[in-house]
Amino acid sequence: MTRRGGQLPWNSGSRGLYDSPRRGGYGQLAVLGLIVLGVAALSWFLFTRACASDECTKAYCVSNKSVSPPEGYELVTRLFEYSEKSGAKAGPDLNLVIQLPLTKPTTDSSNLSFYRYIEDTGNWEPITAAVVDGQGKQASATLTETPQLMAVLRRNTPGGQLVAYLGHNNNLHPDSADKVTLVHTLDFAPAADGSVVGEPSAIKPGTSYDWYPTITANASTKGALAIVDGILVNAQSRSNHVQQVTRKVLDLNLKGIDIAYLDLNVNQRNSFTLFVSELAASLHAQNRRLTLTLPTPLKVADRIDEGAYDYAELGKSADLIKLTPYRDQGTYRLAMPEILAYLTASIPASKLVLTVTPYATEKGASGLSTLKVTDAMSIATKLAIRSESVQTSSNVDVYGINIDRTENLSGVRWVPEAASVAFTYKEPGGAGNRTIWIENVFSVAFKLEFASQFKLGGVAVEDASDNQFLGNIWPAIIPFASSGQTTLLQPNPEDLKPVWRASKGQLEDSGKGYTRWVTPAEPGMYTIFLQLSDGVARFENKAEVNVKAREARTPTSTGTPQAGATPIG
């Protein structure tokens, strides 16, 4: 037998698997293909079995259920389902750290929260805020419960965050309750030993907002700044305060905390930055969030003055920065564009929140101050009669003391340069003038324009309580929060004119801040009313006037008539 080297058996003369000699080559290729497919199938089978043996053992595994986010939200992770095999059980002692991979990398944690999905109702409910890791790949949180289905959602409110500040145990304004995303209650203060004193407000986070209480220190509280100085004096005292704040957050099971250490000395700039950096790291390690309330920088001659606050560095640590209201309305529209351009050059705009206020602002020789709109309009509507005695059937001028244009006062008017309703009146004692700017839906809308222009992370309201003596600015804020757009309107000039009324007698309005009153023919007590509007609401003041009977004219004795004189009889 002759051996043919290198020839495979099925290439020999035997017909082999296929009888036809014409198809021998194709048949052999087909067999080879079947073998390859078989090996591949076996490999896939073994691989899938191996993967099946390595099942998800975490508390939450990717769910195969398909759900849609609620309107105004987007899913930033897949839907995850609770795994009984993990052994994690809900209870008061549960502190389950969850890390879910993001579908797209991001370092922006604004408006991110963990939500549970309720299959029975098809509703989503918030669980807690989400913290994004430094690489922007995972969102984490610490849970005290184990919802069946869960995901991380981002709220895509066009206007961004809507932050509400409240005094201790105050209630939210009814118009704001379902629009607010974050509530800060002014509950706590730092103590000299580095601890945190105060009690949390009796508030429960709603379905639409998170609650981060505020730790506050500023110049308005005696001794507060000295306490902060002592805390920031060295690394040891800073670290102690960081530990105390973190402990307070964990003890109260808060999702986050807000720090509002205002009016600091510029010498504390570096120390405060280090404190915030350390506190942010401590809170983030516990999947808690840190927000800051900082004073708006000042525009000086040739630069933006940050004072004690290194905004660029603070922006790297904090999850959100709210700028306190810029008070001087006379320079607001000139200064704020430059300030915001400066800040957004070094801080992501999505981290910055512009704060508006329902308070009026007064500026005089002693500086700037705030007051309720009712107090401001009470000043505007003061009235008086410049006469020692008022008699029946006489003409009497009644003046609006602080709107009298014959005294070179402005009256209540719209000031285009400030985009605000305002009036100017005399300082007590006549030493110059004071100006009051009224904050209302018109002026606030012009401020919201800046939040839209610079694509800021939202808007905050300095006092979002249901105090009826504050201006109701919510009709301007709510549409902005929903659409990200603002409607710019001015009040009707006719609405700003004074309206006079008398309980009896005729009035002739001069149009210059005073009216002429034709007094009644009968003596008695009468009332004069002055009503003014800020373009939104009307405010009224009154003066009681005692009208006396006209004195009878007594003939004047002329003595002995003189030549050429006419006696008066």
For each residue, the residues with C-beta under 8 A, 3 or more apart:
1:
2:
3:
4: 7 12
5:
6:
7: 4 11 12
8: 11
9: 12 16
10: 16 17 24 28
11: 7 8 24 28
12: 4 7 9 16
13:
14:
15: 18 19 20 21 24
16: 9 10 12 24 27 28
17: 10 27 28 31
18: 15 23 24 27
19: 15
20: 15 23 24
21: 15 24
22:
23: 18 20 26 27
24: 10 11 15 16 18 20 21 27 28
25: 28 29
26: 23 29 30
27: 16 17 18 23 24 30 31
28: 10 11 16 17 24 25 31 32
29: 25 26 32 33
30: 26 27 33 34
31: 17 27 28 34 35
32: 28 29 35 36
33: 29 30 36 37
34: 30 31 37 38
35: 31 32 38 39
36: 32 33 39 40
37: 33 34 40 41
38: 34 35 41 42
39: 35 36 42 43
40: 36 37 43 44
41: 37 38 44 45
42: 38 39 45 46
43: 39 40 46 47
44: 40 41 47 48
45: 41 42 48 49
46: 42 43 49 50
47: 43 44 50 51
48: 44 45 51 52
49: 45 46 52 53
50: 46 47 53 54
51: 47 48 54
52: 48 49 55
53: 49 50
54: 50 51
55: 52 85
56: 61 62 83
57: 83 85 86
58: 61 83 86
59: 82 83 86 88 96 98 146
60: 80 81 82 83 86 98 100 150
61: 56 58 80 81 83
62: 56 78 79 80 81
63: 78 79 80 81 149
64:
65: 79 81 149
66: 79
67: 79 117 149 151
68:
69: 73 74 75 124 151 153
70: 73 123 124 153
71:
72: 155 156 157
73: 69 70 115 124 153 154 155 156
74: 69 153 154 156
75: 69 78 79 103 151 152 153
76: 102 103 104 106 112 139 152 153 154
77: 80 100 101 102 103 139 151 152
78: 62 63 75 100 101 103 151
79: 62 63 65 66 67 75 117 149 150 151
80: 60 61 62 63 77 100 149 150 151
81: 60 61 62 63 65 148 149 150
82: 59 60 86 88 146 147 148 149 150
83: 56 57 58 59 60 61 86
84:
85: 55 57
86: 57 58 59 60 82 83
87:
88: 59 82 94 96 146
89: 94 146
90: 94 144 145 146
91: 94
92: 144
93:
94: 88 89 90 91 143 144 145 146
95: 142 143 144
96: 59 88 142 143 144 146
97: 140 141 142 143 287
98: 59 60 114 140 141 142 143 150
99: 133 138 139 140
100: 60 77 78 80 138 139 140 151 152
101: 77 78 137 138
102: 76 77 105 106 132 136 137 138 139 152
103: 75 76 77 78
104: 76
105: 102 135 136 137
106: 76 102 132 136
107: 132 134 136
108: 112 132 348 350
109: 112 129 130 131 132 139 289 319
110: 160 161 319 320 350 351 457
111: 154 155 156 157 160 161 181
112: 76 108 109 129 130 132 139 152 153 154
113: 126 127 128 129 130 152 153 155 210
114: 98 126 127 128 129 130 139 141 143 150 151 152
115: 73 124 125 126 127 150 151 152 153
116: 124 125 127 147 148 149 150
117: 67 79 123 124 147 148 149 150 151
118: 121 122 123 124 125
119: 122 148 149
120:
121: 118
122: 118 119
123: 70 117 118
124: 69 70 73 115 116 117 118 153
125: 115 116 118 207
126: 113 114 115 205 207 208 210
127: 113 114 115 116 141 143 145 147 150
128: 113 114 141 142 143 255 287
129: 109 112 113 114 141 210 255 256 288 289
130: 109 112 113 114 139 140 141 152
131: 109 139 140 141 284 287 288 289 319
132: 102 106 107 108 109 112 136 138 139 140
133: 99 136 137 138 139 140
134: 107
135: 105 138
136: 102 105 106 107 132 133
137: 101 102 105 133
138: 99 100 101 102 132 133 135
139: 76 77 99 100 102 109 112 114 130 131 132 133 152
140: 97 98 99 100 130 131 132 133 287
141: 97 98 114 127 128 129 130 131 287
142: 95 96 97 98 128 286 287 288
143: 94 95 96 97 98 114 127 128 146
144: 90 92 94 95 96 253
145: 90 94 127
146: 59 82 88 89 90 94 96 143
147: 82 116 117 127 150
148: 81 82 116 117 119
149: 63 65 67 79 80 81 82 116 117 119
150: 60 79 80 81 82 98 114 115 116 117 127 147
151: 67 69 75 77 78 79 80 100 114 115 117
152: 75 76 77 100 102 112 113 114 115 130 139
153: 69 70 73 74 75 76 112 113 115 124
154: 73 74 76 111 112
155: 72 73 111 113 181
156: 72 73 74 111
157: 72 111 160 161 162 181 458 481 482 484
158: 481 482 483 484 485
159: 162 451 452 458 459 480 481 482 483 484
160: 110 111 157 350 353 451 456 457 458 459 484
161: 110 111 157 181 182 320 353 457 458 459 460
162: 157 159 176 179 180 181 182 458 459 460 461 477 481
163: 180 181 182 183 184 320 322 353 355 458 459 460 461
164: 172 176 180 182 183 184 209 460 461 464
165: 184 185 186 214 355 460 461 462 463 464
166: 170 171 172 183 184 185 186 201 203 463 464 465
167: 170 185 186 463 465
168: 185 186 187 198 199 201
169: 185 201 202 203
170: 166 167 185 201 465 466 467
171: 166 465 466
172: 164 166 176 177 180 183 464 465 466
173: 176 177 464 465 466 472 474
174: 177 466
175: 179 472 474 475 478
176: 162 164 172 173 179 180 461 464 474 477 478
177: 172 173 174 180 206 208
178: 206 208
179: 162 175 176 208 477 478 481 482
180: 162 163 164 172 176 177 183 206 208 209 464
181: 111 155 157 161 162 163 208 209 210 458
182: 161 162 163 164 209 210 211 212 291 320
183: 163 164 166 172 180 203 205 209 210 211 212 464
184: 163 164 165 166 212 213 214 258 291 293
185: 165 166 167 168 169 170 200 201 203 211 213 214
186: 165 166 167 168 213 214 216 260
187: 168 198 199 200 201 213 214
188: 196 197 198 200 213 214 215 216 248
189: 196 197 198 215 216 217 221 224 227
190: 194 195 196 197 215 217 224 227 228 231 241 261
191: 194 195 196 197 227
192: 227 230
193:
194: 190 191 231 237 240 241 243 244
195: 190 191 244
196: 188 189 190 191 215 244 245 248
197: 188 189 190 191
198: 168 187 188 189
199: 168 187
200: 185 187 188 203 213 252
201: 166 168 169 170 185 187 213
202: 169
203: 166 169 183 185 200 211
204: 211
205: 126 183 209 210 211 255
206: 177 178 180 209
207: 125 126
208: 126 177 178 179 180 181
209: 164 180 181 182 183 205 206
210: 113 126 129 181 182 183 205 255 256
211: 182 183 185 203 204 205 254 255
212: 182 183 184 254 255 256 257 258 289 291
213: 184 185 186 187 188 200 201 252 254 257 258
214: 165 184 185 186 187 188 257 258 259 260 293
215: 188 189 190 196 245 257 258 259 260 261
216: 186 188 189 221 224 260 261 262
217: 189 190 221 224 225 227 228 260 261 262
218: 221 224 225 260 261 262 263
219: 224 225 262 263
220: 224
221: 189 216 217 218 224
222:
223: 226 227
224: 189 190 216 217 218 219 220 221 227 228
225: 217 218 219 228 229 263 264 265
226: 223 229 230
227: 189 190 191 192 217 223 224 230 231
228: 190 217 224 225 231 232 261 264 268
229: 225 226 232 233 265 268
230: 192 226 227 233 237
231: 190 194 227 228 237 238 240 241 275
232: 228 229 237 238 268 271 272 275
233: 229 230 237 271
234: 237 238
235: 238 239 274
236: 239 240
237: 194 230 231 232 233 234 240 241
238: 231 232 234 235 241 242 271 274 275 278
239: 235 236 242 243 278
240: 194 231 236 237 243 244
241: 190 194 231 237 238 244 245 275 279
242: 238 239 245 246 275 278 279 282
243: 194 239 240 246 247 282
244: 194 195 196 240 241 247 248
245: 196 215 241 242 248 249 257 259 279 282 283
246: 242 243 249 250 279 282 283 286 288
247: 243 244 250 251
248: 188 196 244 245 251 252 254 257
249: 245 246 252 254 256 257 283 286 288
250: 246 247 253 254 286 288
251: 247 248
252: 200 213 248 249
253: 144 250
254: 211 212 213 248 249 250 257 288
255: 128 129 205 210 211 212 288 289
256: 129 210 212 249 283 288 289 290 291 319
257: 212 213 214 215 245 248 249 254 283 288 289 290 291
258: 184 212 213 214 215 290 291 292 293 322
259: 214 215 245 276 279 290 291 292 293
260: 186 214 215 216 217 218 292 293
261: 190 215 216 217 218 228 264 272
262: 216 217 218 219 293 294 295 324
263: 218 219 225 295
264: 225 228 261 268 269 272 307 308 309
265: 225 229 268 308
266: 269 307 308
267: 308
268: 228 229 232 264 265 271 272 308
269: 264 266 272 273 306 307 308 309 310
270: 273 274 310
271: 232 233 238 268 274 275
272: 232 261 264 268 269 275 276 308 309 310
273: 269 270 276 277 310 313 314
274: 235 238 270 271 277 278
275: 231 232 238 241 242 271 272 278 279
276: 259 272 273 279 280 290 292 314 317 318
277: 273 274 280 281 313 316 317
278: 238 239 242 274 275 281 282
279: 241 242 245 246 259 275 276 282 283 290 317
280: 276 277 283 284 290 317 318 319
281: 277 278 284 285 317
282: 242 243 245 246 278 279 285 286
283: 245 246 249 256 257 279 280 286 288 289 290
284: 131 280 281 287 288 289 290
285: 281 282
286: 142 246 249 250 282 283
287: 97 128 131 140 141 142 284
288: 129 131 142 246 249 250 254 255 256 257 283 284
289: 109 129 131 212 255 256 257 283 284 319 320
290: 256 257 258 259 276 279 280 283 284 317 318 319
291: 182 184 212 256 257 258 259 318 319 320 321 322
292: 258 259 260 276 314 318 320 321 322
293: 184 214 258 259 260 262 321 322 324
294: 262 309 311 314 321 322 323 324
295: 262 263 307 309 323 324
296: 323 324 325 326 339
297: 304 305 306 307 309 311 339 342 343
298: 304 305 307 335
299: 304 305 331 334 335 338 339
300: 303 304 305
301:
302:
303: 300
304: 297 298 299 300 338 339 342
305: 297 298 299 300
306: 269 297 309 310 311
307: 264 266 269 295 297 298
308: 264 265 266 267 268 269 272
309: 264 269 272 294 295 297 306 314
310: 269 270 272 273 306 313 314
311: 294 297 306 314 315 321 343 346 347
312: 315 316 346 347
313: 273 277 310 316 317
314: 273 276 292 294 309 310 311 317 318 321
315: 311 312 318 321 346 347 348 351 352
316: 277 312 313
317: 276 277 279 280 281 290 313 314
318: 276 280 290 291 292 314 315 321 351
319: 109 110 131 256 280 289 290 291 351
320: 110 161 163 182 289 291 292 351 353 457
321: 291 292 293 294 311 314 315 318 347 351 352 353
322: 163 258 291 292 293 294 353 355 460
323: 294 295 296 326 343 352 353 354 355
324: 262 293 294 295 296 355 462
325: 296 355 356 357 462
326: 296 323 332 335 336 339
327: 361 368 370
328: 331 332 335 361 363 368
329: 332 361 363 418 420 422 437 443
330: 363 417 418 435 437
331: 299 328 334 335
332: 326 328 329 335 336 418 419 447
333: 336 337 417 418 419 446
334: 299 331 337 338
335: 298 299 326 328 331 332 338 339
336: 326 332 333 339 340 447 450
337: 333 334 340 341 450 453
338: 299 304 334 335 341 342
339: 296 297 299 304 326 335 336 342 343
340: 336 337 343 344 352 354 450 453 454 456
341: 337 338 344 345 454
342: 297 304 338 339 345 346
343: 297 311 323 339 340 346 347 352
344: 340 341 347 348 349 352 454 455 456
345: 341 342
346: 311 312 315 342 343
347: 311 312 315 321 343 344 351 352
348: 108 315 344 351 352 457
349: 344 352 454 455 456 457
350: 108 110 160 455 456 457
351: 110 315 318 319 320 321 347 348 457
352: 315 321 323 340 343 344 347 348 349 454 456 457
353: 160 161 163 320 321 322 323 456 457 458 459 460
354: 323 340 447 448 450 451 456 458 459 460
355: 163 165 322 323 324 325 459 460 461 462
356: 325 439 444 447 448 459 460 461 462 473 477
357: 325 370 439 461 462 463
358: 373 439 461 462 463 470 471 472 473
359: 370 371 372 373 439 462 463 470 471
360: 370 371 372 373 375 376 436 437 438 439 471
361: 327 328 329 368 369 370 371 436 437 439
362: 368 369 370 371 376 434 435 436 437
363: 328 329 330 367 368 434 435 436 437
364: 367 427 432 433 434 435
365: 427 431 432 434
366: 369
367: 363 364
368: 327 328 361 362 363
369: 361 362 366
370: 327 357 359 360 361 362
371: 359 360 361 362 375 376 436
372: 359 360 375 376 467 469 470
373: 358 359 360 376 377 438 439 440 469 470 471 534 537
374: 377 378 469 539
375: 360 371 372 378 379 469
376: 360 362 371 372 373 379 380 436 438
377: 373 374 380 381 438 532 534 539
378: 374 375 381 382 539 541
379: 375 376 382 402 425 436
380: 376 377 400 402 403 412 423 425 436 532 539
381: 377 378 400 530 531 532 539 540 541
382: 378 379 400 401 402 541
383: 398 399 400 401 528 530 541 542 543
384: 398 399 401 543
385: 390 396 397 398 399 528 543 545
386: 397 399
387: 390 396 397
388:
389: 548
390: 385 387 394 396 519 545 546 547 548
391: 394 519 547 548 549 550 551
392: 519 520 521 522 523 547 548 549 550
393: 518 519 520 521 550
394: 390 391 518 519 550
395: 516 517 518 519
396: 385 387 390 516 517 519
397: 385 386 387 514 515 516 517
398: 383 384 385 500 514 515 516 517 528 530 543
399: 383 384 385 386 404 513 514
400: 380 381 382 383 403 404 411 498 513 514 530 532
401: 382 383 384 404 425
402: 379 380 382 409 423 425 426
403: 380 400 409 410 411 412 423 425 498 513 532
404: 399 400 401 407 409 512 513 514
405: 408 409 410 411 512 513
406: 512 513 514
407: 404 426
408: 405
409: 402 403 404 405 423 424 425 426 433 513
410: 403 405 413 422 423 424
411: 400 403 405 423 496 498 513
412: 380 403 421 422 423 496 498 532 533 534
413: 410 421 422 423 493 496
414: 420 421 442 490 491 493 496 535
415: 418 419 420 421 422 437
416: 419
417: 330 333
418: 329 330 332 333 415 422 437 443
419: 332 333 415 416 442 443 446 447
420: 329 414 415 437 438 439 442 443 446
421: 412 413 414 415 437 438 440 442 443 491 496 534 535
422: 329 410 412 413 415 418 435 436 437 438
423: 380 402 403 409 410 411 412 413 435 436
424: 409 410 433 434 435 436
425: 379 380 401 402 403 409 433 434 436
426: 402 407 409 430 432 433 434
427: 364 365 430 431 432 433 434
428: 431
429:
430: 426 427
431: 365 427 428
432: 364 365 426 427
433: 364 409 424 425 426 427
434: 362 363 364 365 424 425 426 427
435: 330 362 363 364 422 423 424
436: 360 361 362 363 371 376 379 380 422 423 424 425
437: 329 330 360 361 362 363 415 418 420 421 422 443
438: 360 373 376 377 420 421 422 443 471 534
439: 356 357 358 359 360 361 373 420 443 444 471 473
440: 373 421 443 444 471 472 473 534 535 536
441: 444 445 472 473 475 476 536
442: 414 419 420 421 445 446 476 489 490 491 535 536
443: 329 418 419 420 421 437 438 439 440 446 447
444: 356 439 440 441 447 448 473 476 477
445: 441 442 448 449 476 480 486 487 488 489
446: 333 419 420 442 443 449 486 488
447: 332 336 354 356 419 443 444 450 451
448: 354 356 444 445 451 452 459 476 477 480 486
449: 445 446 452 453 486 488
450: 336 337 340 354 447 453 454 456
451: 159 160 354 447 448 454 456 458 459 480
452: 159 448 449 455 480 484 485 486
453: 337 340 449 450
454: 340 341 344 349 352 450 451
455: 344 349 350 452
456: 160 340 344 349 350 352 353 354 450 451 459
457: 110 160 161 320 348 349 350 351 352 353
458: 157 159 160 161 162 163 181 353 354 451
459: 159 160 161 162 163 353 354 355 356 448 451 456 477 480 481
460: 161 162 163 164 165 322 353 354 355 356
461: 162 163 164 165 176 355 356 357 358 464 473 477
462: 165 324 325 355 356 357 358 359
463: 165 166 167 357 358 359 467 470
464: 164 165 166 172 173 176 180 183 461
465: 166 167 170 171 172 173 470
466: 170 171 172 173 174
467: 170 372 463 470
468:
469: 372 373 374 375
470: 358 359 372 373 463 465 467
471: 358 359 360 373 438 439 440 534 536 537
472: 173 175 358 440 441 475 536 537
473: 356 358 439 440 441 444 461 476 477
474: 173 175 176 477 478
475: 175 441 472 478 479
476: 441 442 444 445 448 473 479 480 486 487
477: 162 176 179 356 444 448 459 461 473 474 480 481
478: 175 176 179 474 475 481 482
479: 475 476 482 483 485 486 487
480: 159 445 448 451 452 459 476 477 483 484 485 486
481: 157 158 159 162 179 459 477 478
482: 157 158 159 179 478 479
483: 158 159 479 480
484: 157 158 159 160 452 480
485: 158 452 479 480
486: 445 446 448 449 452 476 479 480
487: 445 476 479
488: 445 446 449
489: 442 445
490: 414 442 535
491: 414 421 442 495 496 533 534 535 536
492: 495 496 535
493: 413 414 496 497
494: 497
495: 491 492 533 535
496: 411 412 413 414 421 491 492 493 532 533 534 535
497: 493 494 511
498: 400 403 411 412 509 513 530 531 532
499: 530 531 532 538
500: 398 507 509 515 528 529 530 531
501: 507 528 529 531
502: 505 506 507 517 526 527 528 529
503: 526 527 528
504: 520 526
505: 502 517 518 519 520 526
506: 502 517 518
507: 500 501 502 515 516 517 518
508: 515 516 518
509: 498 500 515
510: 513 514 515 516
511: 497
512: 404 405 406
513: 399 400 403 404 405 406 409 411 498 510
514: 397 398 399 400 404 406 510
515: 397 398 500 507 508 509 510
516: 395 396 397 398 507 508 510
517: 395 396 397 398 502 505 506 507 528
518: 393 394 395 505 506 507 508
519: 390 391 392 393 394 395 396 505 526 547
520: 392 393 504 505 524 526 547
521: 392 393
522: 392 547
523: 392 547 548 549
524: 520 546 547
525: 544 545 546 547
526: 502 503 504 505 519 520 544 545 547
527: 502 503 542 543 544 545
528: 383 385 398 500 501 502 503 517 542 543 545
529: 500 501 502 540 541 542
530: 381 383 398 400 498 499 500 540 541 542
531: 381 498 499 500 501 538 539 540
532: 377 380 381 400 403 412 496 498 499 538 539 540
533: 412 491 495 496 536 537 538 539
534: 373 377 412 421 438 440 471 491 496 537 539
535: 414 421 440 442 490 491 492 495 496
536: 440 441 442 471 472 491 533
537: 373 471 472 533 534
538: 499 531 532 533
539: 374 377 378 380 381 531 532 533 534
540: 381 529 530 531 532
541: 378 381 382 383 529 530
542: 383 527 528 529 530
543: 383 384 385 398 527 528
544: 525 526 527
545: 385 390 525 526 527 528
546: 390 524 525
547: 390 391 392 519 520 522 523 524 525 526
548: 389 390 391 392 523
549: 391 392 523
550: 391 392 393 394
551: 391
552:
553:
554:
555: 568 569
556: 568
557:
558: 561 565 567 568
559:
560:
561: 558 565 567
562: 565
563:
564:
565: 558 561 562
566:
567: 558 561
568: 555 556 558
569: 555
